[in-house]
Structures are given as structure tokens and as C-alpha cells.
Amino acid sequence: MTGMEQTDKLVSGTQSKHPLCDRQELLNRAGNARTGGDNVHMIVLYLDRYRKIVSALGHEFAHQVHNEIGERILRAYPEAIAFSHLADDEFAVLLASTPKARLRTLSEAALKTTREPLLIDGQTVVVTASAGIASSNVKLPLDGAELLQQAGLVASEGQRKGGNCFTFYSGAVQQEPLRRLDLELDLRRALEADEISVFYQPIFDLRSNRVTGLEALARWRHADLGWIEPTEFIPLAEESGLIADIGVRVLNQACADTRAFLGDTQGLDYVAVNFAARQIEHRDLVKITEGILGRLRFPADRLVLEITESDFLESEQRIIKSLATLRSSGVRVAIDDFGTGYSSLRVLKEFPADVLKIDRQFVQNAHCRHVDATITRAVIDIAHSLDMKVVAEGVENTEQLHYLRAAGCDAIQGFYVGRAVGSEQLAELFNATGIEP
């Protein structure tokens, strides 16, 4: 039975005042509330990467996730006058006469409860959601269908920018598709003009108390708009097929910039470069990577290729061969954002990498929240038992550092260690870490 079928069944035996309803009843209640003179607020929530759950774990498991998350969202909006499962990965909540501050508080709570780990049939998954909020009032009267459309639009924009966020509708949102088209053209021009630069964020080793690694990050300074956030142009590059070209450029530049620091008294051990699944699937990836390493005389064992856990799950069968070939030549592989996917332990079973990077959402509260602390310590122990090094991302303060050191974490990165800098500042970066022993 699908989520929509379950909704219909529940609605049929429920009084009209109950918040659970189908799509048409949702629209009817929005119209009735507006007729009664109330301000009406529609919140649409999309489950981020829900199709990857279906791909990795099957439809039946995904439906169980959908139902459990639906119950969590409903509980997070106690004042809802209507709640509907619009699709397997889409929910809608209707509220009336609710101040904006209250909408914000409720939506923050909804996203927080959504991303709490789920245990279903012995499998733990972490799900995030993107929410869009649209309102109708006396100055801007909208019917239910218009509210639903606007809220869905901003929820989609939130997903496109990375998910796990909520956004209020504004007129500017309608201009986003046109902005993306313009940015895509500008990004193509920037690649042709070699305007994509590479910055480096330090990775601090907790045992030797020094910076031993760097993560290479693509940066784009637009001629008119200034710095464009990576969260905006990287998804755009993936959608437009430009990500492979950017990846090759970053890999080449990173190896060229950091080669001189290898084996130096500065002590740089490796440079890490992010690779998207689409890059790794490229049939010439191995040849291109080995060509860059050979031409620059860059030792293969000093290069770490990072792939996000979710990308691995989506394309595992197509990328395992390429990654295995690169590893056989000495290149190391890191699983990035570990814990945010839908089958984390299966990733370790199917492809035991060399480095595991714990996502910042677990690190940020590990020093003060029992659940996060337990998960973080368990991940570190599992990784070590598989002979993998562990890097904690998003470290921002001394308390997090102390906890991770005590938990046996190998290395950290984040603003506490240092922000990303250009190649001209690399020497200075090694001499000024600011980390206590």
C-alpha cells in the first residue's frame, strides 16, 4: 500500500476537522480558511534524495521511511489544519493565522526531527527534507493551488541548493531559473577563460599536531557578481555536465600547486580532491588522472580522491572498477560526508576505502549531545577496525576538538583549523595553524 493509498484510507474514516486529508481536501480547506478572513500558510516539504533510498534499498523499505517521516512532520506542526501526503517524497501542511516567527520555529523543528536517524528492519538511514513556505493574506490573496505551487517552487530551490533547509517564498524565487541559465553560460565562459581557481582548506593531524593534508576546493569569482558560492555553482555544473571539466582542472591545479610542499620540512603528506560520481564514471578518468600524475611527477600515494557517500550509493556498480584501478596505482580514496547516506555500513562492506570523513552534522554536537557522541565514536571505532583513517569535518571550537581527540579521531578540518586559502598563502598556512597541542 503506497503512502497516498494509506492517506485515502485514513481520510475516509476521519472527521473533517482532522488534519490528515488528500490533495483536493487540502485545497478546499485552504479556500475555506481564506474565506474566513484568516491568513493562510502552505508548507511543502520534499524528502531530499528520496529516489536514492528507492534505488539502494527498494520501494517497500522507502515507503516505510516515507510513512515514518510523515508522522514526524505531522507531529512537528501541532496547529496544522490540514496535512497531506502529496507523493512518496512530498508532504504539505496548511496553517492559519500563524506569525512568521512561529512558522520559522515550527519548520526548524520539523527539519530537525526529520533528520533524526531512522531504524527500519535493522537498517539505519538518515533523511533530510527541504521546505518551502508560501502565504496568502489580504494584500496578496492566493487560492490553495497557487499557494501549493509557490511553496513547491521554493522547496525545489532548497533541494537544488543542497537540501535540509526551509525558505519563504518571495518574488525573487521566480527569477531563479533565469539566473541559473545566465550563470551556466557564464560558467562555460569562465572555464574557457581559465577563471576557476583552487583554494585549499587545511586538514590537521591530531597525533602529530600539524597540518598534514589539504582539501582542494573549486572557487569562482564572477566578473560582475563577485564570488559565487560553491553551493550554487557546483550543482549547476553537475546539472549542465560541466563538472567533469571542473574536476580535471582542479585535480591538475592542486597537484601543480602542492607538489613543492611534498616531503618538505612543512610536512605535507597529501592533497585531497573531490570527485563527483559523474566524473568517476567517465571512461577516461583513470587515463586522465594517471596522465596528470605522470606529467607533474606527483606521487600517486599523495593524492586522495574524495567521493560523497550518496554519490557512491547512486552509482556504485559503475564506479567501483574505476576507483579500484586508481587504488591499485597508489591513489587513496576517501568517503566524504559519511553518515548522510542511506546505507552507510553497506558502503564500507562493498568498498572499503582508505579514509572516512564524518559529516559535520554529527561533529557539531558530539561534545554535548549523547546521540551524536555515540554515533561519532562508533564510526571512528568501525573505521579503525577496517584500517581506515578518520577525518572529522566542520570542527569549529575547542570543545569539539577535545572530544574528537579523546574519541581517537585521526584528523580534523573546519574553521577552527583554518579557512580555505589561495595557493599563494600555502606557506603561511603551514606556519600558523593556531591549534593547541
DRENMI-961686 format. One line per field, with one value per residue (C-alpha): residue in one letter; x, y, z. Coordinates in steps of 0.1 Angstrom, whole numbers. Layout:
N
r: (a  ...)
x: (X  ...)
y: (Y  ...)
z: (Z  ...)
END
This chain:
437
r: (m  t  g  m  e  q  t  d  k  l  v  s  g  t  q  s  k  h  p  l  c  d  r  q  e  l  l  n  r  a  g  n  a  r  t  g  g  d  n  v  h  m  i  v  l  y  l  d  r  y  r  k  i  v  s  a  l  g  h  e  f  a  h  q  v  h  n  e  i  g  e  r  i  l  r  a  y  p  e  a  i  a  f  s  h  l  a  d  d  e  f  a  v  l  l  a  s  t  p  k  a  r  l  r  t  l  s  e  a  a  l  k  t  t  r  e  p  l  l  i  d  g  q  t  v  v  v  t  a  s  a  g  i  a  s  s  n  v  k  l  p  l  d  g  a  e  l  l  q  q  a  g  l  v  a  s  e  g  q  r  k  g  g  n  c  f  t  f  y  s  g  a  v  q  q  e  p  l  r  r  l  d  l  e  l  d  l  r  r  a  l  e  a  d  e  i  s  v  f  y  q  p  i  f  d  l  r  s  n  r  v  t  g  l  e  a  l  a  r  w  r  h  a  d  l  g  w  i  e  p  t  e  f  i  p  l  a  e  e  s  g  l  i  a  d  i  g  v  r  v  l  n  q  a  c  a  d  t  r  a  f  l  g  d  t  q  g  l  d  y  v  a  v  n  f  a  a  r  q  i  e  h  r  d  l  v  k  i  t  e  g  i  l  g  r  l  r  f  p  a  d  r  l  v  l  e  i  t  e  s  d  f  l  e  s  e  q  r  i  i  k  s  l  a  t  l  r  s  s  g  v  r  v  a  i  d  d  f  g  t  g  y  s  s  l  r  v  l  k  e  f  p  a  d  v  l  k  i  d  r  q  f  v  q  n  a  h  c  r  h  v  d  a  t  i  t  r  a  v  i  d  i  a  h  s  l  d  m  k  v  v  a  e  g  v  e  n  t  e  q  l  h  y  l  r  a  a  g  c  d  a  i  q  g  f  y  v  g  r  a  v  g  s  e  q  l  a  e  l  f  n  a  t  g  i  e  p)
x: (0  15  16  -12  -34  -28  -38  -70  -79  -73  -92  -122  -127  -117  -138  -132  -116  -87  -56  -49  -65  -60  -49  -84  -94  -62  -71  -107  -95  -71  -100  -123  -97  -91  -128  -130  -106  -75  -40  -32  2  11  43  55  83  103  124  159  174  144  149  183  166  144  174  196  170  139  103  89  117  113  76  83  107  80  54  76  88  52  43  73  64  27  38  61  31  6  -15  -20  -55  -46  -18  -14  9  10  35  60  86  63  41  21  10  -17  -18  -39  -31  4  31  62  84  62  64  101  102  79  98  132  117  102  136  154  130  131  169  170  183  156  160  138  143  177  188  197  190  193  168  167  140  136  106  90  66  40  14  -19  -32  -54  -28  -19  -49  -40  -60  -49  -35  -14  -1  9  27  47  56  67  88  109  111  126  151  161  167  188  210  218  186  180  166  134  127  99  85  94  91  128  124  106  138  160  155  166  195  207  206  227  251  255  266  289  304  311  329  348  361  372  389  406  388  380  406  416  416  429  415  440  435  451  465  457  486  514  498  504  487  494  467  449  415  414  382  370  362  347  349  324  335  303  288  319  325  298  291  302  267  253  278  288  252  248  280  266  233  249  276  305  315  339  359  360  372  401  411  410  430  457  460  460  488  508  503  512  540  567  554  556  584  593  600  565  554  525  515  487  462  425  404  366  352  315  301  297  335  344  320  339  356  389  391  419  439  435  444  475  485  483  503  530  534  537  557  532  534  501  501  500  467  433  402  370  336  304  287  254  272  287  253  237  264  283  284  297  324  339  360  375  382  397  420  432  438  459  482  486  459  439  401  380  343  331  300  298  265  243  236  210  232  264  276  269  293  321  313  311  341  365  382  413  398  364  352  325  299  297  261  274  306  290  272  293  308  275  248  248  233  258  287  277  274  307  326  311  320  356  359  344  367  398  388  388  422  408  419  391  388  361  346  331  352  346  356  379  352  347  385  389  361  374  409  396  375  405  398  429  424  401  392  369  370  388  418  416  395  403  431  446  478  499  491  500  534  518  491  516  533  502  477  467  459  468  487)
y: (0  34  65  80  49  50  86  80  51  73  102  81  72  106  136  167  186  161  175  144  148  142  169  181  185  203  229  231  238  265  282  279  294  323  329  331  360  342  345  311  294  264  245  219  195  174  145  151  123  100  83  72  53  36  27  15  -2  -8  5  -13  0  35  35  27  56  78  69  73  107  118  110  131  160  159  159  189  211  207  236  222  225  202  177  157  131  145  119  94  122  152  164  196  213  240  265  296  329  319  346  343  337  308  294  296  278  251  245  243  217  198  196  187  158  146  141  121  86  60  23  1  -36  -34  -7  28  57  95  115  153  175  208  230  259  283  304  327  343  374  404  423  392  368  334  303  268  258  290  285  249  260  287  266  237  261  273  237  226  255  245  210  222  242  212  205  203  239  259  290  316  324  357  372  368  330  332  348  318  297  327  334  298  299  331  316  284  305  325  293  279  312  311  276  286  317  297  317  288  289  264  271  248  240  225  191  189  157  152  128  148  182  196  202  171  174  199  197  213  233  249  287  310  348  361  392  411  393  386  353  327  302  266  255  274  267  231  218  239  223  189  196  211  184  208  191  167  197  215  183  178  214  213  180  194  227  210  187  215  239  214  193  215  210  172  159  194  203  217  181  180  143  145  167  156  164  160  139  137  103  116  123  89  72  89  62  82  91  66  76  114  110  89  113  143  125  114  147  166  138  138  106  87  78  115  120  113  113  121  108  115  86  94  95  62  46  60  48  21  -6  19  35  6  -6  29  35  1  7  40  25  -2  25  40  67  67  71  89  85  121  132  97  92  113  85  57  26  37  3  -13  13  1  -35  -30  -7  -3  30  44  75  81  117  121  147  179  173  146  165  198  185  154  171  179  156  119  106  124  114  78  78  96  73  42  54  61  26  9  28  19  -18  -16  1  34  69  92  129  149  178  211  215  250  251  238  216  197  193  179  154  142  138  118  96  87  107  109  144  173  202  232  268  261  248  273  285  278  299  305  289  320  316  279  285  309  283  257  281  294  267  281  247  238  205)
z: (0  -10  11  -10  -6  32  32  14  37  68  54  46  83  97  107  85  114  115  97  76  41  4  -21  -30  6  13  -14  -1  34  22  4  35  57  34  31  68  68  81  68  53  51  29  37  12  22  -2  11  -2  -24  -17  -50  -39  -10  -35  -57  -28  -5  -26  -28  2  25  11  18  54  55  39  64  95  82  75  111  124  102  113  150  143  132  161  148  113  99  70  63  31  15  -20  -33  -19  -14  -9  20  25  57  60  89  95  113  122  127  106  136  146  111  113  147  136  103  121  144  115  97  129  137  101  101  133  124  114  123  100  97  112  87  99  75  78  58  53  39  21  30  11  28  9  25  15  31  25  5  -16  -17  -32  -36  -24  -58  -60  -25  -33  -65  -47  -17  -40  -61  -31  -17  -51  -50  -15  -27  -56  -33  -11  9  46  47  46  26  25  -10  -25  -59  -64  -64  -98  -112  -102  -133  -155  -132  -134  -172  -172  -147  -167  -198  -176  -161  -195  -204  -171  -179  -213  -198  -170  -143  -120  -92  -65  -28  0  34  59  75  109  122  159  165  151  158  124  91  70  43  22  6  -28  -34  -66  -64  -89  -89  -114  -132  -123  -93  -73  -56  -64  -36  -44  -31  -61  -90  -82  -85  -117  -130  -123  -140  -171  -175  -167  -135  -153  -168  -135  -117  -141  -138  -100  -100  -123  -104  -70  -79  -95  -65  -38  -54  -40  -4  -6  15  26  62  61  62  37  33  8  -11  -14  -44  -46  -74  -83  -94  -130  -131  -118  -143  -172  -192  -194  -157  -150  -180  -173  -136  -143  -171  -147  -120  -145  -162  -129  -112  -84  -63  -66  -29  -20  -38  -21  -42  -22  -32  -12  3  -15  -49  -42  -34  -65  -89  -70  -97  -123  -103  -82  -111  -118  -81  -77  -107  -93  -58  -74  -87  -52  -52  -20  -17  9  16  22  43  59  78  55  30  33  37  54  66  32  16  39  31  -7  -10  20  13  29  46  61  67  93  83  102  114  138  148  157  188  196  226  242  228  237  204  183  206  204  166  162  185  169  134  145  160  130  106  127  128  90  89  77  89  102  94  112  92  104  136  149  186  213  229  196  193  228  223  189  202  232  209  189  157  134  119  117  94  97  106  139  119  92  62  26  12  -22  -34  -26  11  14  31  56  63  74  98  115  125  158  172  208  213)
END
